[in-house]
Amino acid sequence: MDRPAMASVFRMRHAPASVSGVRSTGQGQADPVIRVHSLGEAIRFVANAYLNYDVSAVAIVCGDPAIPRLGSLEVRALWREYGERLTQE
């Protein structure tokens, strides 16, 4: 993901978003249902979820068609670039 695309996602960080594809790593545990309110929250959740969940097939979808589906690689790049600023005003 290039810097202009990351800047576009950053500007849209308050837009509604949904997270799918997160899998439980525990034996016999159900996959989690993730409820986030914004794109920034979704990115933060996925960036920190690798410790407890398998996020290799994650997909973050934003309500804005200008923002492409974000996978785990894009989330890592965005989190490295912006960090907690994604969830701040």
Buried (B, 14 or more C-beta within 10 A) or exposed (E): BEEEBBEBBBEBBBBBBBBEBBBEEEEEEEEBEBEBEBBBBBBBBBBEBBEEBBBEEBBBBBEBEEBBEBBBEBBBBBBEBBEEEBBEE
